[in-house]
Amino acid sequence: MSTQQTSDRPKKVTTQTVVEMKQQSEKISMLTAYDYTMARIVDQAGIEVILVGDSASNVMAGHDTTVPMTMEHMIYHASCVVRGVETALVIADLPFMSYQVTAEEALENAGRMMKEAGVHGVKLEGGKPVVETIAKIVEAGIPVMGHLGLTPQSIYKFGTYKVRATEKTEAEQLIEDAKSLEEAGCFSIVLEKIPADLAKKVTEAISIPTIGIGAGPECDGQVLVTHDMLGLNKEFKPRFLRRYDDMHSSMTNAVQQYIRDIKSGGFPNENEQYD
């Protein structure tokens, strides 16, 4: 079920595509995007799933947590991303307190995300407490991606970003939660910052894909924040992050060269002006 280009136009990725990729043991690639330009780049590069994460709160807005994000913020970022995408499956986070109050309110907000932003599905955090909510959203025809392990929206409850489910009781609960999310209708589940052996057990225990971030290599796919993997963010250095470029340095060098060219009178030159 490869999504690589085999003709003039790549095949559109759907929720069914990623489920079939698990069935065929093909790994799933996923990155974040929060704006049109970045979305267009990662989509044209061949990424299969784009997450419009509430991590925009950190990356784009400079907040310490994801908690401040609102539906209006997320709809804005998601609509920008959708306009830049032709092939990838676009999933958007439902922000904090947009789905925790009632299942009815969660359905309304998921519907807004689909109608106003044009995404292909939504993601929300949690296990058994949100199963009823997920089932209601899925019943309405809206695809849902689950999220277990480290759940950033609950940071004030747990008080730390350390690895989750290292103890037997929590690990067993996480496996049960994953099964419950599948039964509720999730088409995939993000596993964040849990032991690799536990992620393997979860991946083997359910038929829907697992997407890991800090959860080892046995997940059905992997996701990173694009700004992190491109090296735009120098401060964030978790163990699971692999930087594929150092764009912070290259962009700094470009800006400094631009400044030097202006100061020296070298920009613009005669080819960069009008008669």
C-alpha atoms as a printed R data frame, in Angstrom:
    type eleno elety resid chain resno       x      y       z
1   ATOM     1    CA   MET     A     1   0.000  0.000   0.000
2   ATOM     2    CA   SER     A     2   2.864  2.336  -0.802
3   ATOM     3    CA   THR     A     3   1.897  5.958  -1.323
4   ATOM     4    CA   GLN     A     4   5.003  6.775  -3.354
5   ATOM     5    CA   GLN     A     5   4.320  8.254  -6.771
6   ATOM     6    CA   THR     A     6   3.742  5.597  -9.436
7   ATOM     7    CA   SER     A     7   2.160  7.902 -12.051
8   ATOM     8    CA   ASP     A     8   1.810 11.619 -12.621
9   ATOM     9    CA   ARG     A     9  -0.253 11.989  -9.429
10  ATOM    10    CA   PRO     A    10   0.356 10.162  -6.116
11  ATOM    11    CA   LYS     A    11  -2.549  8.286  -4.596
12  ATOM    12    CA   LYS     A    12  -4.478 10.143  -1.896
13  ATOM    13    CA   VAL     A    13  -3.829  8.750   1.588
14  ATOM    14    CA   THR     A    14  -6.941  7.862   3.597
15  ATOM    15    CA   THR     A    15  -7.600  6.330   6.997
16  ATOM    16    CA   GLN     A    16  -8.096  3.011   5.222
17  ATOM    17    CA   THR     A    17  -4.701  3.409   3.573
18  ATOM    18    CA   VAL     A    18  -2.873  3.536   6.903
19  ATOM    19    CA   VAL     A    19  -4.835  0.568   8.268
20  ATOM    20    CA   GLU     A    20  -3.860 -1.434   5.180
21  ATOM    21    CA   MET     A    21  -0.241 -0.332   5.599
22  ATOM    22    CA   LYS     A    22  -0.195 -2.014   9.006
23  ATOM    23    CA   GLN     A    23  -1.744 -5.138   7.523
24  ATOM    24    CA   GLN     A    24   0.997 -5.204   4.887
25  ATOM    25    CA   SER     A    25   3.784 -4.406   7.401
26  ATOM    26    CA   GLU     A    26   4.600 -1.102   5.704
27  ATOM    27    CA   LYS     A    27   5.753  1.596   8.101
28  ATOM    28    CA   ILE     A    28   3.768  4.853   8.265
29  ATOM    29    CA   SER     A    29   5.482  8.259   8.146
30  ATOM    30    CA   MET     A    30   3.930 11.209   9.977
31  ATOM    31    CA   LEU     A    31   5.054 14.792  10.654
32  ATOM    32    CA   THR     A    32   3.473 17.955  12.001
33  ATOM    33    CA   ALA     A    33   2.605 21.111  10.093
34  ATOM    34    CA   TYR     A    34   0.902 24.299  11.207
35  ATOM    35    CA   ASP     A    35   0.971 26.484   8.079
36  ATOM    36    CA   TYR     A    36   0.513 26.332   4.310
37  ATOM    37    CA   THR     A    37   4.193 26.524   3.334
38  ATOM    38    CA   MET     A    38   5.427 23.766   5.646
39  ATOM    39    CA   ALA     A    39   2.451 21.565   4.790
40  ATOM    40    CA   ARG     A    40   3.148 21.930   1.068
41  ATOM    41    CA   ILE     A    41   6.808 20.990   1.550
42  ATOM    42    CA   VAL     A    42   6.231 17.853   3.631
43  ATOM    43    CA   ASP     A    43   3.297 16.769   1.455
44  ATOM    44    CA   GLN     A    44   5.298 17.088  -1.758
45  ATOM    45    CA   ALA     A    45   8.182 15.230  -0.093
46  ATOM    46    CA   GLY     A    46   5.866 12.230   0.259
47  ATOM    47    CA   ILE     A    47   4.821 12.196   3.917
48  ATOM    48    CA   GLU     A    48   1.777  9.997   4.436
49  ATOM    49    CA   VAL     A    49   0.132 11.647   7.443
50  ATOM    50    CA   ILE     A    50   0.284 15.279   8.570
51  ATOM    51    CA   LEU     A    51  -0.701 16.132  12.130
52  ATOM    52    CA   VAL     A    52  -1.857 19.646  12.860
53  ATOM    53    CA   GLY     A    53  -0.819 19.291  16.470
54  ATOM    54    CA   ASP     A    54  -1.742 21.424  19.430
55  ATOM    55    CA   SER     A    55   2.042 21.536  19.745
56  ATOM    56    CA   ALA     A    56   1.500 24.705  17.706
57  ATOM    57    CA   SER     A    57   1.076 26.190  21.163
58  ATOM    58    CA   ASN     A    58   4.786 25.580  21.793
59  ATOM    59    CA   VAL     A    59   6.233 25.848  18.285
60  ATOM    60    CA   MET     A    60   4.228 28.716  16.831
61  ATOM    61    CA   ALA     A    61   2.989 30.642  19.874
62  ATOM    62    CA   GLY     A    62   5.822 30.145  22.378
63  ATOM    63    CA   HIS     A    63   3.747 28.736  25.235
64  ATOM    64    CA   ASP     A    64   5.229 26.264  27.731
65  ATOM    65    CA   THR     A    65   2.344 23.800  27.345
66  ATOM    66    CA   THR     A    66  -0.362 22.886  24.840
67  ATOM    67    CA   VAL     A    67  -3.133 23.919  27.248
68  ATOM    68    CA   PRO     A    68  -3.700 27.504  25.920
69  ATOM    69    CA   MET     A    69  -4.775 26.377  22.445
70  ATOM    70    CA   THR     A    70  -8.417 27.044  21.518
71  ATOM    71    CA   MET     A    71 -10.693 25.688  18.808
72  ATOM    72    CA   GLU     A    72 -10.266 28.938  16.885
73  ATOM    73    CA   HIS     A    73  -6.466 28.593  17.015
74  ATOM    74    CA   MET     A    74  -6.596 24.990  15.824
75  ATOM    75    CA   ILE     A    75  -9.112 25.645  13.072
76  ATOM    76    CA   TYR     A    76  -6.941 28.475  11.757
77  ATOM    77    CA   HIS     A    77  -3.771 26.355  11.664
78  ATOM    78    CA   ALA     A    78  -5.577 23.324  10.256
79  ATOM    79    CA   SER     A    79  -7.235 25.277   7.449
80  ATOM    80    CA   CYS     A    80  -3.843 26.699   6.440
81  ATOM    81    CA   VAL     A    81  -2.385 23.186   6.310
82  ATOM    82    CA   VAL     A    82  -5.262 21.695   4.317
83  ATOM    83    CA   ARG     A    83  -4.790 24.302   1.583
84  ATOM    84    CA   GLY     A    84  -1.194 23.146   1.142
85  ATOM    85    CA   VAL     A    85  -1.886 19.415   0.896
86  ATOM    86    CA   GLU     A    86  -2.744 17.246  -2.097
87  ATOM    87    CA   THR     A    87  -1.878 13.719  -0.991
88  ATOM    88    CA   ALA     A    88  -1.312 13.338   2.756
89  ATOM    89    CA   LEU     A    89  -3.967 12.433   5.306
90  ATOM    90    CA   VAL     A    90  -4.486 15.503   7.527
91  ATOM    91    CA   ILE     A    91  -5.406 14.958  11.173
92  ATOM    92    CA   ALA     A    92  -5.939 17.796  13.668
93  ATOM    93    CA   ASP     A    93  -5.763 17.755  17.447
94  ATOM    94    CA   LEU     A    94  -8.855 18.683  19.382
95  ATOM    95    CA   PRO     A    95  -7.502 21.163  21.953
96  ATOM    96    CA   PHE     A    96  -7.749 21.010  25.731
97  ATOM    97    CA   MET     A    97 -11.331 21.256  27.064
98  ATOM    98    CA   SER     A    98 -12.889 20.957  23.610
99  ATOM    99    CA   TYR     A    99 -13.893 17.315  24.200
100 ATOM   100    CA   GLN     A   100 -13.575 16.617  27.950
101 ATOM   101    CA   VAL     A   101 -16.841 18.203  29.168
102 ATOM   102    CA   THR     A   102 -19.511 16.224  27.313
103 ATOM   103    CA   ALA     A   103 -19.600 13.855  24.365
104 ATOM   104    CA   GLU     A   104 -22.100 16.171  22.669
105 ATOM   105    CA   GLU     A   105 -19.754 19.150  22.892
106 ATOM   106    CA   ALA     A   106 -16.882 16.991  21.663
107 ATOM   107    CA   LEU     A   107 -18.925 15.934  18.631
108 ATOM   108    CA   GLU     A   108 -19.809 19.537  17.873
109 ATOM   109    CA   ASN     A   109 -16.150 20.608  18.032
110 ATOM   110    CA   ALA     A   110 -14.987 17.642  15.942
111 ATOM   111    CA   GLY     A   111 -17.612 18.601  13.391
112 ATOM   112    CA   ARG     A   112 -16.348 22.185  13.351
113 ATOM   113    CA   MET     A   113 -12.832 20.955  12.701
114 ATOM   114    CA   MET     A   114 -14.011 18.905   9.740
115 ATOM   115    CA   LYS     A   115 -16.375 21.531   8.272
116 ATOM   116    CA   GLU     A   116 -14.441 24.745   8.924
117 ATOM   117    CA   ALA     A   117 -10.861 23.490   8.506
118 ATOM   118    CA   GLY     A   118 -11.425 20.648   6.047
119 ATOM   119    CA   VAL     A   119  -9.271 18.075   7.858
120 ATOM   120    CA   HIS     A   120  -9.723 14.348   7.328
121 ATOM   121    CA   GLY     A   121  -9.969 13.374  10.996
122 ATOM   122    CA   VAL     A   122  -9.289 14.465  14.567
123 ATOM   123    CA   LYS     A   123  -7.006 13.303  17.372
124 ATOM   124    CA   LEU     A   124  -7.746 13.372  21.070
125 ATOM   125    CA   GLU     A   125  -5.941 12.207  24.178
126 ATOM   126    CA   GLY     A   126  -6.963  9.627  26.765
127 ATOM   127    CA   GLY     A   127  -8.116  6.075  27.378
128 ATOM   128    CA   LYS     A   128 -11.306  4.648  28.845
129 ATOM   129    CA   PRO     A   129 -12.651  8.033  30.083
130 ATOM   130    CA   VAL     A   130 -12.998  9.229  26.468
131 ATOM   131    CA   VAL     A   131 -14.218  5.967  24.902
132 ATOM   132    CA   GLU     A   132 -17.886  7.058  24.892
133 ATOM   133    CA   THR     A   133 -16.892 10.373  23.347
134 ATOM   134    CA   ILE     A   134 -14.835  8.699  20.618
135 ATOM   135    CA   ALA     A   135 -17.659  6.304  19.795
136 ATOM   136    CA   LYS     A   136 -20.076  9.217  19.388
137 ATOM   137    CA   ILE     A   137 -17.685 11.101  17.100
138 ATOM   138    CA   VAL     A   138 -16.951  8.022  14.985
139 ATOM   139    CA   GLU     A   139 -20.669  7.203  14.743
140 ATOM   140    CA   ALA     A   140 -21.157 10.621  13.155
141 ATOM   141    CA   GLY     A   141 -18.676  9.687  10.425
142 ATOM   142    CA   ILE     A   142 -15.608 11.522  11.745
143 ATOM   143    CA   PRO     A   143 -12.360  9.497  11.857
144 ATOM   144    CA   VAL     A   144 -10.574  9.567  15.221
145 ATOM   145    CA   MET     A   145  -6.921  8.969  16.081
146 ATOM   146    CA   GLY     A   146  -6.307  8.135  19.740
147 ATOM   147    CA   HIS     A   147  -3.356  9.175  21.898
148 ATOM   148    CA   LEU     A   148  -1.980  7.233  24.880
149 ATOM   149    CA   GLY     A   149   1.100  7.353  27.092
150 ATOM   150    CA   LEU     A   150   2.391 10.839  27.722
151 ATOM   151    CA   THR     A   151  -0.611 13.087  27.129
152 ATOM   152    CA   PRO     A   152   0.621 16.702  27.068
153 ATOM   153    CA   GLN     A   153  -2.808 18.221  27.718
154 ATOM   154    CA   SER     A   154  -2.720 16.539  31.148
155 ATOM   155    CA   ILE     A   155   0.688 17.912  32.107
156 ATOM   156    CA   TYR     A   156  -0.663 19.723  35.172
157 ATOM   157    CA   LYS     A   157  -2.199 16.464  36.404
158 ATOM   158    CA   PHE     A   158   1.006 14.450  36.074
159 ATOM   159    CA   GLY     A   159   3.443 17.311  36.664
160 ATOM   160    CA   THR     A   160   6.203 15.919  34.474
161 ATOM   161    CA   TYR     A   161   7.090 14.919  30.902
162 ATOM   162    CA   LYS     A   162   8.911 11.754  32.005
163 ATOM   163    CA   VAL     A   163   8.358  8.341  30.408
164 ATOM   164    CA   ARG     A   164   4.920  6.923  31.205
165 ATOM   165    CA   ALA     A   165   3.700  3.389  31.981
166 ATOM   166    CA   THR     A   166   6.989  2.100  33.385
167 ATOM   167    CA   GLU     A   167   5.136  0.361  36.235
168 ATOM   168    CA   LYS     A   168   3.219 -2.855  35.648
169 ATOM   169    CA   THR     A   169  -0.198 -1.537  36.657
170 ATOM   170    CA   GLU     A   170  -0.058  1.495  34.387
171 ATOM   171    CA   ALA     A   171   1.375 -0.590  31.549
172 ATOM   172    CA   GLU     A   172  -1.475 -3.102  31.801
173 ATOM   173    CA   GLN     A   173  -3.991 -0.262  31.887
174 ATOM   174    CA   LEU     A   174  -2.464  1.270  28.775
175 ATOM   175    CA   ILE     A   175  -2.872 -1.992  26.858
176 ATOM   176    CA   GLU     A   176  -6.501 -2.190  27.948
177 ATOM   177    CA   ASP     A   177  -7.024  1.444  26.982
178 ATOM   178    CA   ALA     A   178  -5.621  0.752  23.514
179 ATOM   179    CA   LYS     A   179  -8.045 -2.127  23.054
180 ATOM   180    CA   SER     A   180 -10.901  0.085  24.229
181 ATOM   181    CA   LEU     A   181  -9.964  2.825  21.759
182 ATOM   182    CA   GLU     A   182  -9.955  0.295  18.932
183 ATOM   183    CA   GLU     A   183 -13.358 -1.011  19.988
184 ATOM   184    CA   ALA     A   184 -14.673  2.573  20.110
185 ATOM   185    CA   GLY     A   185 -13.704  3.007  16.462
186 ATOM   186    CA   CYS     A   186 -10.291  4.719  16.407
187 ATOM   187    CA   PHE     A   187  -8.450  4.075  13.146
188 ATOM   188    CA   SER     A   188  -5.015  4.505  14.774
189 ATOM   189    CA   ILE     A   189  -3.352  5.447  18.073
190 ATOM   190    CA   VAL     A   190  -0.349  7.641  18.873
191 ATOM   191    CA   LEU     A   191   1.869  6.147  21.597
192 ATOM   192    CA   GLU     A   192   3.992  8.840  23.207
193 ATOM   193    CA   LYS     A   193   7.024  8.337  25.427
194 ATOM   194    CA   ILE     A   194   6.439  4.835  26.743
195 ATOM   195    CA   PRO     A   195   8.875  1.897  27.047
196 ATOM   196    CA   ALA     A   196   9.665  0.271  23.708
197 ATOM   197    CA   ASP     A   197   8.689 -3.219  24.878
198 ATOM   198    CA   LEU     A   198   5.277 -1.944  25.984
199 ATOM   199    CA   ALA     A   199   4.746 -0.211  22.647
200 ATOM   200    CA   LYS     A   200   5.520 -3.527  20.943
201 ATOM   201    CA   LYS     A   201   2.911 -5.308  23.084
202 ATOM   202    CA   VAL     A   202   0.288 -2.681  22.293
203 ATOM   203    CA   THR     A   203   1.075 -2.815  18.576
204 ATOM   204    CA   GLU     A   204   0.651 -6.598  18.587
205 ATOM   205    CA   ALA     A   205  -2.518 -6.458  20.689
206 ATOM   206    CA   ILE     A   206  -4.577 -4.305  18.326
207 ATOM   207    CA   SER     A   207  -5.348 -4.410  14.610
208 ATOM   208    CA   ILE     A   208  -5.205 -0.643  14.043
209 ATOM   209    CA   PRO     A   209  -1.871  1.159  13.493
210 ATOM   210    CA   THR     A   210   0.231  2.584  16.306
211 ATOM   211    CA   ILE     A   211   2.244  5.737  15.639
212 ATOM   212    CA   GLY     A   212   5.168  6.166  18.004
213 ATOM   213    CA   ILE     A   213   6.948  9.209  19.343
214 ATOM   214    CA   GLY     A   214   9.548  8.130  21.850
215 ATOM   215    CA   ALA     A   215   8.019  4.648  21.860
216 ATOM   216    CA   GLY     A   216  10.642  2.583  20.053
217 ATOM   217    CA   PRO     A   217  10.870  1.000  16.598
218 ATOM   218    CA   GLU     A   218   8.128 -1.627  16.833
219 ATOM   219    CA   CYS     A   219   5.246  0.802  16.314
220 ATOM   220    CA   ASP     A   220   3.563  0.737  12.910
221 ATOM   221    CA   GLY     A   221   4.740  4.285  12.210
222 ATOM   222    CA   GLN     A   222   6.591  7.251  13.646
223 ATOM   223    CA   VAL     A   223   5.815 10.940  14.165
224 ATOM   224    CA   LEU     A   224   8.024 13.897  15.036
225 ATOM   225    CA   VAL     A   225   7.467 17.625  15.234
226 ATOM   226    CA   THR     A   226   8.820 18.910  11.918
227 ATOM   227    CA   HIS     A   227  10.480 21.951  13.465
228 ATOM   228    CA   ASP     A   228  12.362 19.643  15.835
229 ATOM   229    CA   MET     A   229  13.550 17.121  13.244
230 ATOM   230    CA   LEU     A   230  14.728 19.948  10.965
231 ATOM   231    CA   GLY     A   231  16.800 21.452  13.770
232 ATOM   232    CA   LEU     A   232  14.893 24.737  13.876
233 ATOM   233    CA   ASN     A   233  14.574 24.353  17.632
234 ATOM   234    CA   LYS     A   234  17.935 24.187  19.427
235 ATOM   235    CA   GLU     A   235  16.641 23.947  22.996
236 ATOM   236    CA   PHE     A   236  14.436 20.839  22.752
237 ATOM   237    CA   LYS     A   237  16.659 17.742  23.067
238 ATOM   238    CA   PRO     A   238  14.668 14.653  24.123
239 ATOM   239    CA   ARG     A   239  16.284 11.256  23.747
240 ATOM   240    CA   PHE     A   240  13.841 10.180  21.035
241 ATOM   241    CA   LEU     A   241  14.521 13.129  18.712
242 ATOM   242    CA   ARG     A   242  16.713 12.622  15.660
243 ATOM   243    CA   ARG     A   243  17.655 15.852  13.888
244 ATOM   244    CA   TYR     A   244  17.833 15.440  10.116
245 ATOM   245    CA   ASP     A   245  19.120 18.956   9.485
246 ATOM   246    CA   ASP     A   246  20.463 22.029  11.274
247 ATOM   247    CA   MET     A   247  18.201 24.658   9.811
248 ATOM   248    CA   HIS     A   248  18.653 26.924  12.818
249 ATOM   249    CA   SER     A   249  22.286 27.416  11.832
250 ATOM   250    CA   SER     A   250  21.663 27.643   8.076
251 ATOM   251    CA   MET     A   251  18.878 30.191   8.531
252 ATOM   252    CA   THR     A   252  20.978 32.218  10.977
253 ATOM   253    CA   ASN     A   253  23.842 32.249   8.469
254 ATOM   254    CA   ALA     A   254  21.503 33.338   5.660
255 ATOM   255    CA   VAL     A   255  20.062 36.202   7.701
256 ATOM   256    CA   GLN     A   256  23.521 37.356   8.749
257 ATOM   257    CA   GLN     A   257  24.700 37.300   5.119
258 ATOM   258    CA   TYR     A   258  21.646 39.314   4.106
259 ATOM   259    CA   ILE     A   259  22.501 41.919   6.746
260 ATOM   260    CA   ARG     A   260  26.116 42.084   5.555
261 ATOM   261    CA   ASP     A   261  25.029 42.525   1.928
262 ATOM   262    CA   ILE     A   262  22.756 45.410   2.858
263 ATOM   263    CA   LYS     A   263  25.409 47.110   4.991
264 ATOM   264    CA   SER     A   264  28.027 46.787   2.249
265 ATOM   265    CA   GLY     A   265  25.703 47.985  -0.520
266 ATOM   266    CA   GLY     A   266  25.888 44.611  -2.255
267 ATOM   267    CA   PHE     A   267  22.125 44.069  -2.179
268 ATOM   268    CA   PRO     A   268  20.331 44.786  -4.389
269 ATOM   269    CA   ASN     A   269  22.705 44.639  -7.359
270 ATOM   270    CA   GLU     A   270  22.014 45.821 -10.934
271 ATOM   271    CA   ASN     A   271  20.228 42.583 -11.797
272 ATOM   272    CA   GLU     A   272  17.912 43.005  -8.822
273 ATOM   273    CA   GLN     A   273  16.477 46.399  -9.739
274 ATOM   274    CA   TYR     A   274  14.180 47.852 -12.404
275 ATOM   275    CA   ASP     A   275  15.073 50.334 -15.155
